[in-house]
Amino acid sequence: MSGFNDREKGFEKKFEHDQELAFKAKVRRNKLFGLWLGERMGLSEAEAASYAKEVIEADLEEPGDEDVLRKVTKDLDAKGKSLAREQLIAEMHRLEIQARKEIAEGR
């Protein structure tokens, strides 16, 4: 019976580890996304870093990416720098791949 319990604990640890990596990747993706958007909005480096933190916080409002997309779309519109939703989603996906790669490399 202990073999079964050991295997179950192993699966639980792997699940926890996978969840932690997914969370870290999403936070990093949102940071990179905020920096990317800050550049497009003409923000200074410090302003873009601050904006990236706002994007990270926006993602805590609800599950999924809609909260982030709503925030950045509103912010872009306010700056007169509208981007197509499809372009924003594509960039989020590209940056998620980059974030996962960076985490895997230990950066």
Order of alpha helices (4+ residues) and beta strands (2+ residues): alpha-alpha-alpha-alpha
